[in-house]
Amino acid sequence: MENIIQDMIEAAWRHKDYEMAEQAYKIMLKFASTFNCPSNWQEIGEKMAAHFQGNDWIEENCKLYDF
């Protein structure tokens, strides 16, 4: 799942697709707030925030600052 989210974020960035960036954010937020999903899925937002640190477009449009 982590690879899928990362691919979504990278595709959104490449194509400047704000809608896809928003959808990636919503998925990460849902995982972070769902208690009965796998723990490594709950941490995807934090991992993406660390991975894409320094990429302002991704941090802003995928709202990685929330993680």
Stockholm file with secondary structure:
# STOCKHOLM 1.0

chainA/1-67         MENIIQDMIEAAWRHKDYEMAEQAYKIMLKFASTFNCPSNWQEIGEKMAAHFQGNDWIEENCKLYDF
#=GR chainA/1-67 SS CHHHHHHHHHHHHHHTCHHHHHHHHHHHHHHHHCTTSCHHHHTHHHHHHHHTTTCHHHHHHTTGGGC
#=GC SS_cons        CHHHHHHHHHHHHHHTCHHHHHHHHHHHHHHHHCTTSCHHHHTHHHHHHHHTTTCHHHHHHTTGGGC
//
